[in-house]
Structures are given as structure tokens and as C-alpha cells.
Amino acid sequence: MLNVDTNKCKKENGQENEKQGIPAADAKTKEQPGSQQDTTVLDCKAAQHSQIPYSATDSFNRQYQDRLFKAIFGREEHKDWLLTLYNALNGSSYTDPSAIEINTIEGIIYVIMKNDISFLIDSQLNLYEQQSSYNPNMPLRGLMYFSQLYQKYISKQRKDIYSSALLKIPTPQFIVIYTGSTELDDVKELKLSDSFEVPDTSGRFEWTATVVNISKGHSLKLLEQCPPLRDYAVYVSRIKGNVAAGMTKEDAVNEAM
């Protein structure tokens, strides 16, 4: 199972609380003697219940799930976990975490897979985002996200988009990790053309988002291949179960922790 450095959490939470003007006495979390923090890795800020608004269920779900997802897969020190997820999703067998270059823009994560030398080959630009509720607009959002990612890529590579030569860019892949309650298949393809006012089946202007459902009972093979994602799914499912059993959102998170 994945673990969390509690001392690091306390330090980071204290610094964040000072920035937000939250007294230290009000920012303390409850410690349960004898409990084992071996369920999953916890984002320090997500674990701090005083940092998470509880006024709206959807907002609450996005808060703790986004933070936890990024804590597990979006940090430099966790590249091995991200590589495990990438391999499980793509049926690949990369073994070197340094083959991953991470950058985050406004809550999204993209990954450039490259070989062990200094140039890109058979490159792929991946965007992974978690969703706690079903959103059919993910292809449109993905189109907007990737336009920013490609702008950064072209600028970084000093490529000239006005050149008469054809520019080569990484192949895009957009994965949505879904944990919501709306019943979906294990994998669902969402297409940009579904949003067009005038139907277009030509495929000339298409963009897809692949939704991977890891809610309870789904994508069992994938979760078996990626233990960090499995632990994340178990944690989210436990919180949902606690809330369904009548716990407050705060207590549901604390119990799962």
C-alpha cells in the first residue's frame, strides 16, 4: 500500500494555513492512536479538512479527489506510479520513470513519453484528468487544454508554425479517470462531433476523450495492473460508502484516512 509522510504534511499544512490566515489551533487534524495510515497516499492539503469546503457535494468531491489524484500521479517523486498507470492504460512496458516529463496547467497533467536519448521519437502527449461526475463536454475541454499544451511545446522546441515545412508534434491522448455514480461501461469514448449543432459524421473535425470508469466493480483488470490507481479507487469508494451510511463529509474523509 502507499504511505504518506505525516511530518511533511504537518509542515506543508502549517505553511498553507499561515498563508490563508487560519490559526494553528483551528487547523489541527484529529489523530487516531493505533490507526494505520496504509490505505493510500494522501495529499497533505486534501487531508486537512479545514481547507476543503463542504457546502456543495460536487465541489467537495472535486476538491479531495483532484488533490489526491495529483498527489499520487502528478509529483516528480511519484513518477514510478505515473509510469505504472501509463503502462496499464496503454499495454506498454516502460521501466524508466525518467522517460516521463511532467508539467501541470490549471489542474491538468500532461506527460511526454520519450526514449532514453535527447530527442522525441514516436512521441505521445497525454492528458490525464479525474472526474467525480459524468461530463459529456470533456472532448471540448480537451481540445482547449491541448491547444495550450501544443503552444507550450512549439515554443519550447522553437518551432516555426509559419514555416513551409510540416511540423511534427506529439500524438495526443486524453484519458478521463471517472469515479462517479452515473453508470458507465468500463471504457467510453466521447467525441467532439456529438457537440456540433449541425451533425457531422465525416470525422474531419474530431476529438475524443476516453473515459475510464474505476468506480466500484469496474475496470478490475486495469486496477490490478496499477496498484496506485487501485488504492485511489478504494479510498474514493470508501468515502462514498461512509457518506451513504450517514456520515458527514468531514467524518467520511477522516474515517477513510
trRosetta pair geometry for C-beta under 8 A, 3 or more apart (Angstrom, degrees):
i j d omega theta_ij theta_ji phi_ij phi_ji
1 38 4.4 90 86 171 143 84
1 39 6.6 -78 -169 -138 137 5
1 40 6.9 -95 -172 -78 96 37
1 231 6.1 129 -144 -111 75 134
2 38 8.0 146 64 -161 35 52
2 40 5.3 21 59 -161 109 44
2 41 3.8 -61 137 -37 127 89
2 72 7.1 31 162 -122 173 101
2 81 7.8 35 -100 -98 135 141
2 227 8.0 153 -39 130 97 100
2 228 6.2 66 -53 -117 138 79
2 231 5.4 149 13 105 109 168
3 37 6.4 91 -144 108 77 94
3 38 6.3 -25 -89 -109 87 63
3 41 6.6 13 66 -94 16 74
4 8 7.9 -131 169 60 76 105
4 9 6.2 40 154 -48 116 129
4 37 5.9 -78 40 149 98 132
4 41 5.4 129 -70 -150 84 60
4 42 4.6 -38 -61 40 154 85
4 44 7.5 158 -171 -73 124 71
4 47 7.6 115 167 -45 169 154
5 8 3.9 44 105 16 117 117
5 9 6.6 166 94 -19 62 83
6 9 5.3 -50 -149 32 38 118
6 10 6.5 39 155 -21 68 100
6 37 7.0 134 -62 22 113 166
7 10 5.8 -50 -150 32 33 110
7 11 6.5 30 153 -16 64 106
8 11 5.8 -57 -150 38 33 111
8 12 6.1 27 157 -15 68 109
8 44 6.8 -107 117 -78 82 138
9 12 6.0 -62 -145 41 27 105
9 13 5.9 22 160 -16 66 112
9 42 7.4 18 -100 94 141 105
9 44 3.8 -171 -129 -122 74 99
9 47 6.3 -18 -157 62 136 140
9 48 7.8 175 175 -50 99 98
10 13 5.9 -57 -142 40 26 109
10 14 6.2 29 157 -23 62 108
11 14 5.8 -57 -151 32 27 112
11 15 6.6 23 155 -15 62 105
12 15 5.9 -56 -152 37 32 109
12 16 6.3 28 153 -16 67 108
12 44 4.5 63 75 118 132 159
12 45 7.1 -87 129 -54 115 80
13 16 5.6 -56 -145 40 33 110
13 17 6.0 35 156 -23 67 106
13 27 6.4 169 150 161 107 121
13 29 7.9 -31 160 -20 173 114
13 44 5.6 -137 -49 162 90 103
13 45 6.7 165 -97 -94 79 54
13 47 7.8 -82 -74 77 134 94
13 48 4.7 153 -130 -74 126 143
13 51 7.6 -122 -138 -35 93 132
14 17 5.7 -53 -145 35 29 111
14 18 6.5 32 155 -21 62 103
14 24 6.6 16 -131 -115 93 100
14 27 7.2 140 -101 105 53 144
15 18 5.8 -53 -152 31 31 112
15 19 6.8 33 151 -20 63 103
16 19 5.6 -53 -156 32 35 114
16 20 6.5 14 154 -3 68 110
16 45 6.1 97 -46 -105 178 105
16 48 7.5 160 76 49 133 163
16 51 6.9 7 127 -100 134 136
17 20 5.9 -69 -148 48 33 98
17 21 8.0 -103 166 61 59 16
17 22 4.0 -88 -160 67 90 108
17 23 7.7 -61 161 67 121 13
17 24 6.7 119 109 -93 145 53
17 27 4.3 -20 -110 -93 154 162
17 48 7.7 -131 -61 -179 105 152
17 50 7.5 36 -107 93 111 130
17 51 7.9 -105 -82 -73 78 101
18 21 7.6 39 -174 -72 29 28
18 22 7.7 -84 -56 49 23 71
20 51 7.8 140 20 -115 165 86
22 26 5.7 -119 180 82 88 113
22 27 5.0 97 128 -65 119 114
22 50 6.2 128 -163 136 149 133
23 26 4.6 80 67 11 91 104
23 27 6.9 -172 91 -10 45 93
24 27 5.7 -68 -144 39 33 109
24 28 7.2 54 158 -48 65 87
25 28 6.5 -32 -162 -8 32 112
26 50 6.3 123 139 -126 85 154
27 48 6.6 -3 -170 -162 89 120
27 50 5.3 -119 -119 51 61 152
29 47 6.7 -4 -102 142 163 93
29 48 6.2 -111 -61 -116 118 59
29 49 6.8 121 -114 10 94 91
29 254 7.7 -179 -169 -116 98 102
30 254 6.1 31 53 -151 119 134
32 35 3.9 45 94 -12 112 133
37 42 7.3 -77 -169 1 114 125
37 257 7.0 -15 -123 169 93 74
39 231 6.9 143 150 -165 56 97
39 234 6.9 -142 -176 107 93 115
39 235 5.8 116 138 -90 114 94
39 238 7.5 -59 -167 16 143 161
39 256 6.8 -154 117 170 167 69
39 257 7.4 -155 40 -146 134 23
40 68 7.6 40 123 -169 131 123
40 72 7.6 -41 173 -85 104 128
40 231 4.0 152 -106 154 94 106
40 232 6.0 127 -151 -78 144 43
40 234 6.8 171 -54 69 121 99
40 235 4.3 -66 11 -51 149 134
41 68 7.7 147 94 -161 74 83
41 71 6.1 -158 125 125 107 108
41 72 5.3 140 66 -95 123 84
41 78 7.8 177 99 -105 174 139
41 228 7.5 -10 12 -143 118 96
41 231 7.3 77 7 114 72 138
42 46 6.6 -138 -178 77 79 103
42 47 4.5 64 154 -65 126 122
42 68 6.7 -46 -139 -116 48 98
42 71 7.0 -8 145 115 22 160
42 257 6.0 45 -96 -127 152 97
43 46 3.8 66 72 14 110 112
43 47 6.4 -180 81 -16 53 84
43 64 8.0 177 48 -157 119 59
43 67 4.1 -155 85 145 162 95
43 68 4.9 -131 -6 -89 111 48
43 70 7.0 51 -95 70 138 82
43 71 3.4 -154 -84 -45 88 146
43 72 8.0 -82 -56 -27 89 69
44 47 5.9 -59 -151 34 26 111
44 48 6.8 23 153 -22 61 106
44 71 7.6 159 2 -118 62 135
45 48 5.7 -53 -152 29 36 111
45 51 5.4 -90 -175 103 81 165
45 67 5.7 -119 80 -156 98 142
46 51 7.7 -102 -95 80 21 121
46 52 6.9 55 -146 -66 53 128
46 63 7.0 157 -123 142 87 78
46 64 4.7 111 -163 -137 111 65
46 67 3.6 169 -61 95 115 134
46 68 5.2 -99 72 -53 172 79
46 71 6.9 -110 11 -20 126 140
47 253 7.8 178 -132 158 46 114
47 257 5.9 104 -135 -115 99 141
48 51 4.5 57 95 1 104 114
48 52 7.5 149 90 -13 61 90
49 52 5.8 -67 -152 37 45 106
49 250 5.0 74 -163 -140 143 94
49 253 6.2 151 -93 79 105 135
49 254 6.8 -31 -50 -59 138 98
52 60 6.5 78 162 -136 110 74
52 63 4.7 137 -139 132 99 146
52 64 6.1 18 -123 -60 152 90
52 253 7.7 91 58 -30 157 172
53 56 7.3 21 121 28 111 78
53 59 5.9 -26 85 125 113 127
53 60 6.7 -121 93 -81 64 74
53 63 6.8 164 40 -54 73 156
54 60 5.5 46 -122 -92 51 128
54 248 7.6 21 -169 171 150 99
54 249 4.9 174 -137 61 111 133
54 250 6.3 -47 -81 -46 150 91
55 59 6.9 4 67 58 79 139
55 60 7.9 169 44 -49 42 101
56 59 4.0 70 75 14 107 112
56 60 6.5 -175 87 -13 52 85
57 60 5.6 -57 -147 36 29 113
57 61 6.3 30 156 -20 65 105
57 249 7.5 -168 -115 -80 68 135
58 61 5.7 -53 -148 34 31 112
58 62 6.4 29 155 -17 64 105
58 132 7.2 164 -148 91 62 116
58 133 5.9 -20 -130 -25 104 145
59 62 5.9 -56 -150 37 31 109
59 63 6.3 36 152 -27 65 106
60 63 5.7 -54 -151 29 30 115
60 64 6.8 6 166 -1 66 103
60 249 5.3 -40 -178 -166 156 156
61 64 7.0 -68 -147 43 25 90
61 65 5.7 6 168 -2 65 123
61 132 3.8 -174 146 136 121 162
61 133 7.1 99 92 -33 147 94
62 65 6.3 -69 -133 49 21 101
62 66 5.4 22 171 -21 65 118
62 132 5.8 -135 -72 23 56 126
63 66 6.4 -62 -143 34 13 105
63 67 6.4 2 165 -9 55 114
64 67 6.0 -60 -144 41 29 108
64 68 6.0 25 161 -16 65 113
64 239 7.4 -173 104 -144 148 173
64 253 6.2 -132 -115 -112 158 129
65 68 5.9 -57 -141 41 28 107
65 69 6.0 31 159 -22 64 109
65 130 5.6 -133 148 121 106 134
65 132 5.0 143 30 -62 160 118
65 179 6.4 -157 -140 51 144 144
65 236 6.1 50 -107 -109 105 120
66 69 5.9 -58 -147 35 25 110
66 70 6.4 16 159 -11 63 110
66 107 6.3 -25 -166 -154 130 112
66 130 6.5 -170 -96 65 52 109
67 70 6.1 -61 -149 42 28 105
67 71 6.1 32 152 -25 64 109
68 71 5.4 -52 -145 33 32 115
68 72 6.4 25 159 -15 66 105
68 232 6.5 151 134 -136 113 97
68 235 7.0 -143 179 103 156 143
68 236 7.8 -179 79 -67 149 94
69 72 6.2 -61 -152 37 27 104
69 73 6.2 -28 171 29 65 110
69 74 7.3 62 122 -16 67 112
69 130 4.3 -153 -81 -5 164 142
69 177 7.0 166 -132 69 135 138
69 232 6.6 77 -97 -154 67 143
70 73 6.9 -78 -126 60 24 74
70 74 3.8 -28 -158 25 68 143
70 75 7.5 93 154 -38 68 81
70 104 7.3 58 -141 -119 120 147
70 107 7.6 -95 -66 -148 138 59
70 109 6.9 172 -115 -53 82 123
71 74 7.1 0 -33 44 14 95
71 75 6.7 9 -157 -22 38 122
71 78 7.9 91 149 -12 46 159
72 78 6.2 -168 174 174 36 159
72 81 5.9 -108 168 132 80 151
72 228 5.5 155 179 175 120 115
72 231 7.9 175 -123 80 143 108
72 232 5.8 -96 -1 -74 169 123
73 78 6.4 -120 -109 117 21 127
73 81 6.0 -120 -98 111 63 106
73 82 4.7 112 -159 -90 79 87
73 85 6.0 -6 -119 4 128 155
73 109 6.7 148 115 93 103 176
73 128 6.8 -64 127 99 147 147
73 228 7.1 136 -70 130 87 136
74 78 7.5 29 48 64 30 123
74 82 7.6 109 -69 -81 29 128
74 102 6.6 146 -160 -170 56 137
74 104 6.0 52 -167 -77 122 131
74 109 4.9 -124 -106 -93 101 134
75 78 4.6 69 66 17 91 105
75 102 7.9 124 178 107 4 168
76 79 6.3 -11 -169 -40 40 104
76 102 6.5 -151 -84 43 64 133
78 81 4.5 -29 176 31 94 118
78 82 6.3 98 120 -21 83 93
78 228 7.8 125 -174 -135 116 157
79 82 5.4 -54 -147 40 40 113
79 83 6.1 45 153 -23 70 104
79 97 3.7 113 115 179 111 116
79 98 7.3 75 127 -69 157 36
79 100 5.1 175 -156 62 109 129
79 102 7.1 -135 -98 -28 95 125
80 83 5.6 -50 -146 35 32 114
80 84 6.6 39 150 -23 62 101
80 97 4.7 -66 -73 -75 61 138
81 84 5.5 -49 -153 31 34 115
81 85 6.7 35 149 -18 64 102
81 228 4.1 68 -155 -44 112 167
82 85 5.6 -52 -152 35 36 112
82 86 6.3 38 150 -20 66 104
82 97 7.6 98 59 -142 92 97
82 100 6.0 136 100 -174 124 169
82 102 7.3 48 99 -82 179 123
82 111 6.7 178 162 -97 127 143
83 86 5.5 -50 -145 36 34 114
83 87 6.3 35 155 -19 65 105
83 94 5.7 -113 -164 96 108 112
83 95 7.9 100 156 -134 141 14
83 96 7.9 -162 -128 83 156 30
83 97 5.0 -118 -23 -103 142 72
83 99 7.4 89 -111 58 122 99
83 100 6.0 -131 -73 -32 91 135
84 87 5.9 -55 -148 37 29 110
84 88 6.3 27 155 -19 64 109
84 225 7.8 178 175 141 87 72
84 226 5.1 138 137 -128 98 81
84 227 7.2 -39 154 35 153 75
84 228 6.2 115 76 17 134 113
84 229 7.9 -155 111 -9 104 98
85 88 5.8 -57 -146 37 30 110
85 89 6.3 23 158 -15 65 110
85 128 7.4 47 131 -116 138 161
85 226 5.1 75 -96 -143 57 143
85 228 6.7 -72 -54 71 101 115
85 229 5.6 116 -106 -48 100 120
86 89 6.0 -62 -148 39 27 107
86 90 6.0 -11 167 11 65 118
86 92 6.8 -31 132 53 87 122
86 94 6.9 -11 97 39 121 129
86 100 7.5 -175 -14 -93 155 124
86 111 6.7 -114 -85 108 133 159
86 113 7.1 154 -179 -78 151 125
86 126 7.0 166 -117 35 106 175
87 90 6.5 -78 -137 53 22 89
87 91 7.6 -50 178 136 57 1
87 92 4.9 -110 -125 74 66 76
87 93 6.1 78 -143 -95 121 29
87 94 5.9 -142 -77 37 105 81
87 225 7.5 -134 105 157 91 115
87 226 7.8 158 68 -82 83 99
88 222 5.5 105 158 -156 116 71
88 225 3.9 149 -121 109 107 117
88 226 4.0 -87 -12 -44 162 110
88 229 7.2 -132 68 17 156 142
89 175 6.2 -18 -157 -109 153 157
89 212 7.1 -83 -120 -68 106 160
89 222 7.2 45 -85 -142 58 116
89 226 7.9 19 -35 -44 76 146
94 99 5.7 -118 -167 64 131 148
94 113 7.0 -120 -71 -148 158 118
96 99 4.7 93 90 -21 96 104
96 116 6.6 47 62 -89 168 101
97 100 5.9 -48 -175 21 57 112
99 113 6.0 25 144 -154 103 67
99 114 5.8 -159 -164 62 75 59
99 115 7.1 -15 -131 -128 112 15
99 116 6.9 -58 -89 -76 99 63
100 111 5.4 -33 -152 -157 98 107
100 112 7.5 136 -155 65 46 52
100 113 6.7 -20 -97 -97 65 61
101 111 7.0 140 65 -156 52 53
101 112 4.5 -13 53 52 108 102
101 114 7.0 28 -8 4 112 117
102 109 6.6 -28 -153 -159 96 97
102 110 7.8 149 -148 76 49 47
102 111 6.2 -17 -96 -101 65 75
103 109 7.9 149 78 -150 40 53
103 110 5.9 -17 64 58 86 91
103 152 7.4 -157 125 132 159 156
104 107 7.3 60 179 -58 104 5
104 108 6.6 163 -154 76 67 42
104 109 5.5 -26 -101 -96 85 64
104 110 7.9 167 -93 17 37 68
105 108 5.6 -20 66 56 75 95
105 110 7.5 9 12 0 103 109
105 145 7.2 151 83 -153 121 85
105 148 5.9 -179 151 121 163 136
105 149 7.0 -148 13 -75 146 78
105 152 7.8 -153 -65 -28 139 150
107 129 7.6 61 132 -127 88 107
108 127 5.8 -5 173 -158 119 103
108 128 7.8 155 -168 68 73 45
108 129 5.4 -39 -122 -80 87 111
108 145 5.5 -22 67 -144 176 135
109 127 7.0 142 78 -150 52 52
109 128 5.2 -25 72 57 108 89
109 129 7.3 165 27 -74 80 62
110 125 6.0 -3 -173 -176 120 83
110 126 6.1 155 -155 79 63 50
110 127 5.1 -28 -95 -88 85 69
110 128 8.0 159 -95 13 36 69
110 149 5.3 104 -49 -125 169 137
111 125 7.8 156 72 -155 47 40
111 126 4.5 -16 52 59 94 109
111 128 7.3 24 -5 -4 114 108
112 120 7.1 -68 177 -108 115 120
112 123 6.5 -11 -163 -162 88 111
112 124 7.7 161 -143 76 46 49
112 125 6.2 -12 -96 -103 74 67
112 126 8.0 -173 -72 21 30 80
112 153 8.0 142 -86 -110 133 114
112 170 6.3 -110 -127 -88 91 162
113 123 6.7 166 70 -146 71 59
113 124 5.3 10 36 50 112 95
113 126 7.3 52 -19 -7 101 118
114 119 7.7 -169 -161 108 119 26
114 120 5.2 -84 -114 -109 105 65
114 121 7.1 94 -153 27 69 68
114 123 6.4 -2 -91 -107 74 97
115 119 7.9 1 48 74 103 61
115 120 8.0 136 13 -142 82 29
115 121 5.2 -3 -8 42 123 115
120 123 3.9 -1 178 -61 116 135
120 170 6.6 -88 -177 -79 148 95
123 170 3.9 -81 123 -112 111 89
123 171 6.7 156 96 14 60 75
124 170 5.7 128 -140 -178 6 101
124 171 4.9 -34 -111 67 69 91
124 172 7.6 140 -165 -100 67 9
124 173 5.8 11 179 -1 112 117
125 146 7.2 112 117 -136 129 100
125 149 6.2 140 176 138 134 135
125 150 7.6 89 139 -76 177 77
125 153 7.2 -64 -98 -65 140 152
125 169 7.5 -28 -15 155 135 89
125 170 3.7 112 -34 103 95 126
125 171 6.7 178 20 77 76 33
125 172 5.1 -32 73 -99 99 60
125 173 7.1 162 82 22 48 69
126 172 7.7 143 -87 -162 33 49
126 173 4.7 -19 -108 69 77 101
126 174 7.7 169 -157 -81 53 31
126 175 6.8 1 -169 7 100 108
127 142 6.4 160 78 -137 148 92
127 145 5.9 102 -137 120 157 138
127 146 6.7 -106 -29 -74 143 88
127 149 7.1 -127 -72 -41 114 159
127 172 7.3 -2 1 -163 104 94
127 173 7.2 -179 27 91 66 53
127 174 4.9 -7 63 -115 108 71
127 175 7.0 173 88 30 56 65
128 175 5.0 -12 -108 71 72 104
128 177 6.6 30 -174 -17 93 108
129 138 7.9 -173 72 -142 128 113
129 175 7.6 159 27 90 59 58
129 176 5.7 -23 73 -115 85 68
129 177 7.1 -163 97 24 34 80
130 176 7.5 122 -119 -170 21 60
130 177 4.4 -36 -104 73 74 103
130 178 7.6 169 -159 -77 60 25
130 179 6.6 11 -174 -1 105 111
131 134 7.2 92 132 -99 129 24
131 135 5.8 -123 -152 14 145 111
131 138 7.3 -79 -54 -84 152 128
131 176 5.4 2 1 -177 120 109
131 177 7.1 157 19 77 67 50
131 178 5.2 -19 67 -107 97 69
131 179 7.3 172 86 26 48 72
131 180 6.6 -33 122 -32 85 112
131 211 7.7 -51 43 -131 132 102
132 179 5.5 -30 -113 72 60 98
132 180 5.6 112 162 -79 38 79
132 236 7.8 -150 -112 -157 99 130
133 180 4.7 110 -111 -108 31 133
133 181 8.0 -17 -113 26 69 78
133 182 7.3 76 -161 -3 61 114
134 178 7.0 36 -93 -147 67 129
134 180 5.3 -134 -36 71 70 159
134 182 4.2 -46 -18 49 133 148
134 184 6.8 152 -100 -50 122 128
135 138 5.4 107 98 -47 98 89
135 141 7.7 15 131 -2 131 141
136 190 6.2 -176 -151 -139 59 130
136 194 7.0 -94 174 108 113 136
137 140 5.0 -47 -174 41 80 116
137 141 5.9 83 128 -23 86 100
137 195 7.1 78 -119 -90 71 134
138 141 5.4 -56 -141 42 37 112
138 142 5.9 43 157 -26 69 105
138 174 7.4 163 152 146 104 129
138 176 5.4 -32 -152 -64 159 148
138 190 5.5 87 59 75 105 152
138 209 3.9 -119 117 84 113 174
138 211 7.1 127 43 -71 161 101
139 142 5.5 -53 -145 36 30 115
139 143 6.5 37 154 -25 63 100
139 174 7.7 133 -112 86 54 154
139 190 5.1 -147 -34 119 104 98
139 191 6.0 43 -73 173 163 14
139 192 4.1 -146 141 -70 131 69
139 194 7.5 114 30 37 144 101
139 195 7.1 -158 74 -9 115 124
139 207 4.9 138 -173 100 99 92
139 208 6.0 -43 -108 -127 113 20
139 209 4.8 -135 -71 -10 63 102
140 143 5.7 -47 -152 28 32 114
140 144 6.8 28 151 -14 62 103
140 192 6.3 123 -68 -126 63 88
140 195 5.8 42 -55 -24 121 172
140 207 7.9 120 -77 80 33 130
141 144 5.8 -58 -155 38 35 110
141 145 6.2 35 150 -20 69 107
141 209 7.9 33 59 -73 91 147
142 145 5.5 -52 -142 37 34 113
142 146 6.0 27 162 -15 68 108
142 174 4.3 18 -140 -130 141 160
142 207 6.2 -177 89 154 111 120
142 209 5.1 177 -25 -80 146 105
143 146 6.2 -58 -143 39 24 105
143 147 6.6 32 154 -27 60 103
143 192 6.3 68 -46 -102 132 137
143 207 4.9 79 -74 115 102 175
144 147 5.9 -50 -152 25 30 114
144 148 7.2 27 152 -13 60 102
145 148 6.1 -64 -167 35 35 108
145 149 6.4 29 146 -17 71 109
145 174 7.9 121 68 -115 129 119
146 149 5.1 -51 -141 39 43 115
146 150 6.0 41 159 -19 72 103
146 172 5.5 12 -131 -122 144 144
146 174 7.3 -84 -52 -70 123 116
147 150 6.1 -53 -144 38 27 107
147 151 6.5 34 152 -23 60 105
148 151 5.6 -53 -150 32 32 114
148 152 6.6 30 153 -16 64 104
149 152 5.8 -55 -154 36 32 110
149 153 6.3 32 149 -21 66 107
150 153 5.3 -50 -142 37 37 115
150 154 6.1 37 158 -19 68 104
150 169 6.1 16 -135 -160 107 146
151 154 6.1 -54 -144 37 27 108
151 155 6.3 25 156 -16 62 111
152 155 5.8 -60 -147 40 28 110
152 156 6.0 27 157 -19 66 111
153 156 5.9 -58 -145 38 27 109
153 157 6.1 10 161 -5 65 113
153 169 6.6 98 111 -145 141 98
153 170 6.8 -119 -144 13 159 109
154 157 6.1 -63 -140 48 25 101
154 159 4.7 -89 -153 58 75 110
154 161 6.0 20 -170 -57 149 105
154 167 7.3 18 -117 180 106 155
154 169 7.5 -34 -70 -102 90 115
155 158 7.5 22 179 -75 31 40
159 163 7.6 -93 176 3 75 132
159 167 5.4 86 176 -132 136 127
160 163 4.1 98 92 -41 106 103
160 167 7.8 -165 69 -76 49 121
161 167 6.6 -45 -110 -19 56 153
163 167 6.8 110 53 -56 117 96
173 210 7.6 -23 -174 17 82 125
174 207 7.9 43 12 170 145 91
174 208 6.9 176 53 100 111 58
174 209 4.8 -65 113 -115 122 68
174 210 6.6 145 88 18 66 76
175 209 7.9 151 -103 -169 12 69
175 210 5.4 -29 -109 73 61 100
175 212 6.1 1 -168 -3 98 119
176 190 7.9 13 15 18 141 127
176 209 5.4 40 -18 166 119 111
176 210 6.8 178 22 85 78 44
176 211 4.6 -27 72 -107 113 66
176 212 6.8 166 80 20 54 69
177 212 5.6 -26 -108 69 54 101
177 214 6.1 -8 -169 6 89 124
177 229 7.5 -130 -137 -143 138 113
178 184 6.4 -2 110 51 154 148
178 211 5.1 31 -28 -175 133 98
178 212 6.4 169 17 76 87 42
178 213 4.8 -37 75 -101 114 59
178 214 6.8 147 69 19 55 70
178 215 6.9 -44 118 -28 82 96
179 214 6.0 -29 -86 71 77 87
179 215 5.6 134 -151 -78 44 75
179 233 6.9 -164 -111 -123 109 71
179 236 5.0 -33 -170 140 148 156
179 237 7.9 -125 -162 -60 107 70
180 184 7.8 62 67 -1 101 119
180 215 6.7 -67 63 -68 36 130
181 215 7.2 145 -94 -132 34 149
181 240 7.7 164 -74 -151 104 138
184 188 5.3 -78 -175 -22 116 140
184 211 6.5 -55 160 119 155 130
184 213 4.7 -180 84 -74 106 141
184 215 7.9 109 43 17 91 126
184 218 7.8 42 79 -122 77 158
185 188 5.3 129 53 -64 96 90
185 213 6.7 162 98 12 34 137
186 212 7.1 -5 162 -153 66 62
186 213 5.4 -127 -136 52 31 100
186 218 5.1 175 -103 -170 74 94
186 219 4.7 140 -152 -68 102 74
186 222 7.7 155 -177 -1 117 127
187 210 6.5 -16 -163 -174 97 96
187 211 7.0 148 -158 80 44 59
187 212 5.9 -9 -103 -105 75 64
187 213 7.2 -134 -61 12 31 86
187 219 7.7 102 -50 -89 77 105
188 210 7.6 151 77 -160 42 49
188 211 4.4 -15 62 60 93 112
188 213 7.2 56 -2 -31 103 108
189 208 5.5 -23 -167 -161 96 124
189 209 7.6 147 -158 74 49 45
189 210 5.9 -23 -102 -105 68 67
189 211 7.6 -159 -74 19 19 80
190 194 7.0 -86 -169 25 72 140
190 208 6.4 143 75 -158 52 65
190 209 4.5 -13 60 58 108 94
190 210 7.8 -161 22 -76 76 21
190 211 6.2 64 -16 -22 108 110
191 194 5.1 112 75 -15 83 98
191 206 6.0 -38 -159 -153 103 96
191 207 7.3 133 -159 71 54 44
191 208 5.4 -26 -99 -99 63 80
192 195 6.0 -56 -174 27 52 111
192 196 7.7 67 136 -40 71 90
192 205 7.0 -96 99 133 127 78
192 206 5.8 162 44 -154 104 41
192 207 4.0 54 -27 47 133 87
192 208 7.2 -103 -12 -65 82 40
193 196 5.4 -25 -160 -5 54 120
193 199 7.6 61 167 -156 98 56
193 200 5.4 -120 -145 72 111 86
193 201 7.2 116 162 -93 151 39
193 203 7.5 -66 -46 -94 150 42
193 205 7.0 127 -83 87 90 78
193 206 5.7 -31 -31 -105 110 80
196 199 6.3 131 89 -105 114 25
196 200 5.3 -23 93 13 172 102
196 205 8.0 104 -78 87 131 120
200 204 7.3 -78 162 40 125 92
200 205 6.7 20 109 47 149 103
202 205 7.8 48 75 14 103 73
203 206 5.0 -24 -155 -26 60 136
212 219 6.1 69 176 -93 90 153
212 222 6.9 -146 -175 165 126 175
213 218 4.4 -52 115 149 100 156
213 219 6.0 170 83 -23 61 114
214 218 6.1 -152 -124 89 18 102
214 219 5.0 -62 -98 55 64 135
214 222 7.2 -102 -97 90 99 125
214 223 6.4 125 -144 -71 104 109
214 229 6.5 -112 -126 164 157 105
214 232 7.8 34 122 92 149 99
214 233 4.5 -110 150 -99 113 126
215 218 5.2 49 59 21 68 127
215 233 7.6 -164 -102 -154 16 105
215 237 7.3 126 -159 -90 55 101
216 233 7.7 153 -75 165 53 103
216 237 4.8 107 -64 -128 104 134
217 220 7.6 -39 -172 -56 30 104
219 222 4.2 -32 174 38 100 122
219 223 5.9 107 114 -25 86 93
220 223 5.8 -57 -146 39 32 110
220 224 6.3 36 154 -23 65 105
221 224 5.6 -54 -150 33 31 114
221 225 6.5 25 153 -15 64 108
222 225 5.8 -62 -152 39 31 108
222 226 6.3 -16 163 20 68 110
222 229 7.1 -54 138 99 93 145
223 226 6.4 -77 -135 60 28 80
223 229 5.9 -127 -118 101 64 98
223 230 3.9 104 -177 -91 93 90
223 233 5.9 -61 -115 26 129 150
224 230 7.0 79 -70 -74 28 138
226 229 4.0 32 113 21 118 116
226 230 6.4 158 93 -19 64 85
227 230 5.2 -54 -143 36 36 117
227 231 6.3 37 160 -21 69 101
228 231 5.8 -52 -148 34 31 110
228 232 6.5 34 151 -19 63 105
229 232 5.5 -51 -150 36 35 115
229 233 6.3 37 151 -21 66 104
230 233 5.7 -55 -149 35 31 111
230 234 6.4 31 153 -20 65 105
231 234 5.7 -51 -146 34 33 112
231 235 6.4 35 154 -21 64 106
232 235 5.8 -56 -150 34 29 112
232 236 6.4 25 156 -14 65 107
233 236 6.0 -57 -147 39 30 108
233 237 6.1 29 156 -19 65 111
234 237 5.8 -59 -145 40 28 111
234 238 6.2 32 155 -25 64 107
235 238 5.8 -55 -150 31 28 112
235 239 6.8 26 154 -16 62 103
235 256 5.7 102 -159 169 72 123
236 239 5.9 -55 -154 34 33 110
236 240 6.5 33 150 -18 65 106
237 240 5.6 -54 -150 36 34 114
237 241 6.3 35 152 -19 66 106
238 241 5.7 -54 -149 37 32 112
238 242 6.4 35 152 -22 64 104
238 255 7.8 -141 150 106 109 93
238 256 4.5 137 105 -116 118 107
239 242 5.6 -52 -149 33 33 113
239 243 6.5 31 154 -17 65 104
239 252 4.9 91 -155 146 71 107
239 253 5.8 24 -121 -87 119 57
239 256 4.8 -45 -68 -36 79 155
240 243 5.9 -56 -151 36 31 109
240 244 6.3 30 152 -18 65 109
241 244 5.6 -55 -145 39 32 112
241 245 6.3 30 155 -20 65 108
242 245 5.7 -59 -149 37 30 110
242 247 4.4 -28 161 35 90 141
242 251 7.1 -149 161 110 126 81
242 252 3.5 154 101 -133 124 88
242 255 5.5 157 -118 64 149 134
242 256 6.5 -119 -12 -46 144 98
243 246 8.0 144 179 9 29 9
243 247 5.9 -83 -90 65 37 86
243 249 6.2 20 -101 -94 114 63
243 252 4.8 -5 -56 -87 75 161
247 251 4.4 -129 -173 91 106 111
247 252 4.3 139 101 -66 127 82
247 255 6.7 -80 -138 5 164 140
248 251 4.6 87 53 12 84 102
248 252 6.7 -144 90 -11 40 88
249 252 5.5 -53 -145 33 31 116
249 253 6.6 29 157 -17 64 103
250 253 6.2 -59 -155 35 28 106
250 254 6.4 23 153 -15 64 110
251 254 5.6 -56 -143 40 34 112
251 255 6.0 35 159 -22 68 107
252 255 6.1 -55 -147 35 25 109
252 256 6.5 23 155 -15 60 109
253 256 5.8 -60 -150 39 31 110
253 257 6.3 34 153 -23 66 106
254 257 5.6 -53 -150 32 31 114
